[in-house]
Every structure is written in C-alpha cells, then in structure tokens.
C-alpha cells in the first residue's frame, strides 16, 4: 500500500474483496475525532438481478446513447 501522506484535498478510495459476502458496501466519511459510516449489505444476488432487469426494461426501445442508473431511476437533474 501507499505510505506517503495524501494531498489535503484528495479523497481515499479502497476496495476490499474478501470472504464469501454476496455484496457489502461501506462509505466512510471521517475527520479528526469522528467518522460517519453508511453500510449496505445484500444477502442474495436476487437483489442485483432485480436491478439489472429494471435497467434492461427501461432501456428497451431507447435510442442508442450513453445512459446510467441516474437515468434508469429518474434521478437525472436537468441543467
């Protein structure tokens, strides 16, 4: 790993793939003296399959282009 000091405005990102967990994601926000952690755990792959099917259904019939999950979920903020 890296041992040098990180620049002040750089955000650290880590990915750990260990054990047999189907899907577990954590986001940590920290400052001196405190940490906020948000955690999501998926207990079966069915959860991911449902999202993939929803995206495929939404995409059917759309013109060629670049889309992401903000589009699928209706979260895109128009400029």
C-alpha distances in whole Angstrom, upper triangle without the diagonal:
4,6,9,12,12,16,18,19,16,15,12,12,11,12,13,15,17,20,23,23,25,24,22,21,20,20,19,20,20,21,22,24,24,22,24,22,24,24,26,26,28,30,31,31,34,33,31,34,36,34,34,38,38,36,38,42,41,40,43,46,43,44,41,38,35,34,32,32,33,36,37,36,39,36,36,37,40,40
4,6,8,9,12,15,17,14,14,11,12,12,14,15,18,20,23,27,26,28,26,24,22,21,20,19,20,19,20,20,23,23,21,23,23,25,25,27,28,30,32,34,33,36,35,33,36,38,35,35,39,39,37,40,43,42,41,44,46,44,44,41,38,35,35,32,32,33,36,37,37,39,36,36,37,39,39
4,7,9,12,15,17,15,15,13,15,14,17,18,21,22,26,29,29,31,29,26,24,23,22,20,20,19,19,19,21,22,21,24,24,26,27,29,30,32,35,36,36,39,37,36,39,41,38,39,42,42,41,43,46,45,44,48,50,47,47,45,42,38,38,35,35,36,39,40,40,41,38,38,39,42,41
4,6,9,12,15,13,14,12,15,16,19,20,24,25,29,32,31,33,31,28,26,24,22,21,20,19,19,19,22,22,22,24,25,27,28,30,32,34,37,39,38,41,39,37,40,42,39,40,43,43,41,44,47,45,44,48,50,47,47,44,41,38,37,35,35,36,39,40,40,41,38,38,38,40,40
4,7,9,12,10,12,11,14,16,19,21,25,26,30,33,32,33,31,28,25,23,21,19,18,16,15,15,19,20,19,22,23,25,27,29,31,34,37,39,38,41,39,37,40,42,39,39,43,43,41,43,46,44,44,47,49,47,47,44,41,37,37,34,34,34,38,39,38,40,36,36,36,38,38
4,6,8,7,8,8,12,14,17,20,23,25,29,31,30,31,29,26,23,21,18,16,16,14,14,15,18,19,18,20,21,23,25,27,29,32,35,36,36,38,36,34,38,39,36,36,40,39,37,40,43,41,40,44,46,43,43,41,37,34,33,31,31,31,34,36,35,36,33,32,32,35,34
4,6,5,9,10,13,16,20,23,26,28,32,34,33,34,31,28,25,23,20,18,16,15,15,16,19,20,19,21,22,24,26,29,31,34,37,39,38,40,37,36,39,40,37,37,41,40,38,41,43,41,40,44,46,43,42,40,37,33,33,30,31,30,34,35,35,35,32,31,31,33,32
4,6,8,11,14,17,21,24,27,30,33,35,33,34,31,28,25,22,19,17,15,13,12,13,17,17,17,19,21,23,25,28,31,34,37,39,38,40,37,36,39,40,37,38,41,40,38,41,43,41,41,44,46,43,43,41,37,34,33,31,31,30,33,35,34,35,31,30,30,32,31
4,7,10,13,16,20,23,26,29,32,34,32,33,29,27,23,21,17,16,13,13,12,15,18,18,17,18,20,21,24,26,29,32,35,37,36,38,35,33,37,37,34,35,38,37,35,38,40,38,37,41,42,39,39,37,34,30,29,27,27,26,30,32,31,31,27,27,26,28,27
4,7,10,13,16,20,23,26,29,31,29,30,26,24,21,19,16,14,13,13,13,16,19,18,17,18,19,20,22,24,27,29,33,34,33,35,33,31,34,35,31,32,36,35,32,35,38,36,35,39,41,37,37,35,32,28,28,25,26,25,28,30,29,30,27,26,26,28,27
4,7,10,13,17,20,23,26,28,26,26,23,20,17,15,12,11,10,11,12,15,18,16,14,15,15,16,18,20,23,26,29,30,30,32,29,27,31,31,28,29,33,32,30,33,35,33,33,37,39,36,36,34,30,27,26,23,23,23,26,28,27,28,24,24,24,27,26
4,7,10,13,17,19,23,25,23,24,21,18,15,13,11,10,10,11,13,15,17,16,14,15,14,16,17,19,21,24,27,29,28,30,28,26,30,31,28,29,32,32,30,33,35,34,33,37,39,36,37,35,31,28,27,24,24,24,27,28,28,29,26,26,27,29,29
4,7,10,14,16,20,22,20,20,17,15,12,11,9,10,11,13,15,18,20,18,15,15,14,15,15,17,19,21,24,25,24,27,24,23,26,27,24,25,29,28,27,29,32,31,30,34,36,34,34,32,29,25,24,21,21,22,25,26,25,27,24,24,26,28,29
4,7,10,13,16,18,17,18,15,13,11,10,10,10,13,14,17,19,21,19,16,16,14,15,14,16,17,19,22,23,22,25,23,21,25,27,24,25,28,28,27,29,32,31,31,34,37,35,36,33,30,27,26,23,22,23,26,27,26,28,26,27,28,31,32
4,7,10,13,15,14,14,12,11,9,10,11,12,15,17,20,23,24,22,18,18,15,15,14,14,15,16,19,20,19,22,21,19,22,24,22,22,26,26,25,27,30,29,29,32,35,33,34,32,29,26,25,21,21,23,26,25,25,28,26,27,28,31,32
4,6,10,12,11,13,11,10,9,10,12,14,17,18,22,24,24,22,19,19,16,16,14,14,14,15,17,19,18,22,20,19,22,24,23,23,27,27,26,28,31,31,31,34,37,35,36,34,32,29,27,24,23,25,28,27,27,30,28,29,31,35,36
4,7,9,9,10,10,10,10,12,15,17,20,22,25,27,28,26,22,22,18,18,15,15,14,14,16,16,16,19,19,17,20,22,21,21,25,26,25,27,30,30,30,33,36,35,36,34,32,29,27,24,23,26,28,27,27,30,29,30,33,36,37
4,7,8,10,11,10,12,14,17,18,22,23,27,28,28,26,23,23,19,19,16,16,14,15,15,16,16,20,20,19,21,24,23,24,27,28,28,29,32,33,33,35,39,38,39,37,35,32,31,27,26,29,31,30,30,33,32,33,36,39,40
4,6,9,11,11,14,15,19,20,24,26,29,31,30,28,25,24,21,20,17,16,14,14,14,15,15,19,19,19,21,24,24,24,27,28,28,30,33,34,34,36,39,39,40,39,37,34,32,29,28,30,33,31,31,34,33,35,38,41,43
4,6,9,10,14,16,20,22,26,27,31,33,32,30,26,25,22,21,17,15,12,12,11,11,12,16,16,16,18,21,21,21,24,26,26,27,30,31,32,34,37,37,39,37,36,33,31,28,26,29,31,29,29,33,32,34,37,40,42
4,6,7,10,13,17,19,23,25,29,31,30,27,24,22,19,17,13,12,9,8,8,9,10,14,14,14,16,18,18,19,22,23,24,26,28,29,29,32,35,35,37,35,34,31,29,25,23,26,29,26,26,29,29,31,34,37,39
4,7,10,14,17,20,24,26,30,32,32,29,25,23,20,17,14,11,8,6,6,6,7,10,10,10,12,15,15,16,18,20,20,22,24,25,26,28,32,31,33,32,31,28,26,23,21,23,26,23,23,27,26,28,31,35,37
4,7,10,14,17,20,23,27,29,29,26,22,20,16,14,11,8,6,5,7,8,8,11,10,9,12,14,14,15,18,19,19,21,23,24,24,27,30,30,32,31,29,26,23,20,18,21,23,21,20,24,23,25,28,31,34
4,7,10,13,17,19,23,26,25,22,18,17,13,11,7,6,4,6,9,11,11,14,12,12,15,17,16,17,20,21,21,23,26,26,27,29,33,32,34,32,30,27,25,21,19,21,24,22,21,24,23,25,28,31,33
4,7,10,14,16,20,23,23,20,16,14,10,8,6,5,6,9,12,14,14,16,14,13,17,18,16,18,21,21,21,23,26,25,26,29,32,31,32,31,29,25,23,19,17,19,22,21,20,23,21,23,25,28,30
4,6,10,13,16,19,19,16,12,10,7,6,4,6,9,12,15,17,18,20,17,17,20,21,19,21,24,24,23,26,28,28,29,32,35,33,35,33,31,27,25,21,19,20,24,23,21,24,22,24,25,29,30
4,7,10,14,17,17,14,10,8,6,5,7,9,12,15,18,20,21,23,19,19,23,23,21,23,26,25,24,27,29,28,29,32,35,33,34,33,30,27,24,21,19,19,23,23,21,23,20,22,23,27,28
4,6,10,13,13,10,7,6,4,7,9,12,15,18,21,24,24,26,23,23,26,27,24,26,30,29,28,31,33,32,32,36,39,36,38,36,33,30,28,24,22,22,26,26,24,26,23,25,25,29,30
4,7,11,11,9,6,5,6,9,12,15,18,21,24,27,27,29,26,25,29,29,27,29,32,30,29,33,35,33,34,37,40,37,38,37,34,30,28,25,23,23,26,27,25,26,23,24,25,28,28
4,7,8,6,4,6,9,12,14,18,21,24,27,30,30,32,29,29,33,33,30,32,35,34,33,37,38,37,38,41,43,41,42,41,37,34,32,28,27,26,30,31,29,30,27,28,28,31,31
4,6,6,6,9,12,15,18,22,25,28,31,34,34,36,33,32,36,36,34,36,39,37,36,40,42,40,41,44,46,44,45,43,40,36,34,31,30,29,33,34,32,33,29,30,30,33,32
4,6,8,12,14,18,21,24,27,31,33,36,37,39,36,36,39,39,37,39,42,41,40,43,45,43,44,48,50,47,48,47,44,40,38,35,34,33,37,38,35,36,33,34,33,36,36
4,7,11,14,17,20,24,26,30,32,35,36,38,35,36,39,39,37,40,43,41,41,44,46,44,45,49,51,49,50,49,45,42,40,36,35,34,38,38,36,37,34,35,35,38,38
4,7,10,14,16,20,23,26,29,32,33,35,32,32,36,36,34,36,39,38,37,41,42,41,42,45,48,45,47,46,42,39,37,33,31,31,34,35,32,34,30,32,32,35,35
4,6,10,13,17,19,23,25,28,29,31,28,28,32,32,30,32,35,34,34,37,39,37,38,42,44,42,44,42,39,36,33,30,28,27,31,32,29,31,28,29,29,33,33
4,7,10,14,17,20,23,26,27,28,25,26,29,29,27,29,32,31,31,34,35,34,35,39,41,39,41,40,37,33,31,27,25,24,28,28,26,27,24,26,26,30,31
4,6,10,13,17,19,22,23,25,22,22,26,26,24,26,29,28,28,31,33,32,33,36,39,37,39,38,35,32,29,25,23,23,27,26,24,26,23,25,26,30,31
4,7,10,14,17,19,20,22,18,19,23,22,20,23,26,24,24,28,29,28,30,33,36,34,36,35,32,29,26,22,20,20,24,23,21,23,20,23,24,27,29
4,7,10,13,16,17,19,16,16,20,20,18,21,24,23,23,26,28,27,29,32,35,33,35,35,32,29,26,22,19,20,24,23,21,23,21,24,25,29,31
4,7,10,12,13,15,12,13,16,16,15,18,20,20,20,23,25,24,26,29,32,31,33,32,30,27,24,20,17,18,22,20,18,21,20,22,24,28,30
4,6,9,11,13,10,11,15,15,15,17,20,20,21,23,25,25,27,29,33,32,34,33,31,28,26,22,19,21,24,22,20,23,22,25,27,31,33
4,6,7,9,7,8,11,12,12,15,17,17,18,21,22,23,24,27,30,30,32,31,30,27,24,21,18,20,23,20,19,23,22,25,28,31,34
4,7,9,8,10,12,13,14,16,18,19,21,22,24,25,26,28,32,32,35,34,33,30,27,24,21,24,26,23,22,26,25,28,31,35,37
4,5,6,8,9,11,13,14,15,17,18,20,21,23,24,26,30,30,32,32,31,29,26,23,20,23,25,22,21,25,25,28,31,34,37
4,5,5,6,9,10,11,12,14,16,17,19,20,21,23,27,27,29,28,28,26,23,20,18,21,23,20,20,23,24,26,30,32,35
4,5,5,6,9,10,10,12,14,15,16,18,20,21,25,25,28,28,27,26,23,20,18,21,22,18,18,22,23,26,29,32,35
4,5,5,7,9,10,11,13,15,16,17,19,20,24,24,27,27,26,24,21,18,15,18,19,16,15,19,20,22,26,29,32
4,5,5,6,9,10,11,12,14,15,17,19,22,22,25,24,23,21,18,15,13,16,17,14,14,18,19,21,24,27,30
4,5,5,6,9,10,10,12,14,15,16,20,21,23,23,23,21,18,16,14,17,18,15,15,19,20,22,26,28,31
4,5,5,6,9,10,11,12,14,16,19,20,23,23,23,21,18,16,13,16,16,13,13,17,18,21,24,27,30
4,5,5,6,9,10,11,12,14,18,18,20,20,20,18,15,12,9,12,13,10,10,14,15,17,21,23,26
4,5,5,6,9,10,10,12,16,16,19,18,18,16,13,12,10,14,13,10,12,15,17,18,22,24,27
4,5,5,6,9,10,11,14,15,18,18,19,18,15,14,12,15,14,11,13,16,18,20,23,25,28
4,6,5,6,9,10,14,14,17,18,18,17,13,12,10,13,12,8,9,12,15,16,20,22,25
4,5,5,6,9,12,11,14,15,14,13,10,9,8,10,9,6,8,11,13,15,18,20,23
4,5,5,6,10,10,13,13,14,14,11,11,11,14,12,9,12,14,17,18,21,23,26
4,5,5,9,10,13,15,16,16,13,14,13,15,12,9,12,14,17,18,21,22,26
4,6,8,8,12,13,13,13,10,11,10,12,9,6,9,10,14,14,18,19,22
4,6,5,9,9,10,11,9,10,11,12,10,8,11,12,15,15,19,19,22
4,6,9,10,12,13,12,14,14,16,13,11,15,15,19,18,22,22,25
4,6,9,11,14,13,16,16,18,14,13,16,17,20,19,22,22,24
4,7,8,10,10,13,14,15,11,11,15,14,17,16,19,18,21
4,6,9,10,14,16,17,13,14,17,17,19,17,20,19,21
4,7,9,13,16,17,14,15,18,18,20,18,20,20,21
4,6,10,13,14,12,13,17,16,17,15,18,17,18
4,7,11,11,10,12,15,15,15,13,16,16,17
4,7,8,6,8,11,11,12,10,13,14,16
4,5,6,7,9,10,10,9,13,14,16
4,5,5,6,8,8,9,12,15,18
4,6,5,6,5,5,9,11,14
4,6,5,6,6,9,11,14
4,6,8,9,13,14,18
4,6,8,11,14,17
4,6,9,11,14
4,6,9,13
4,6,9
4,6
4
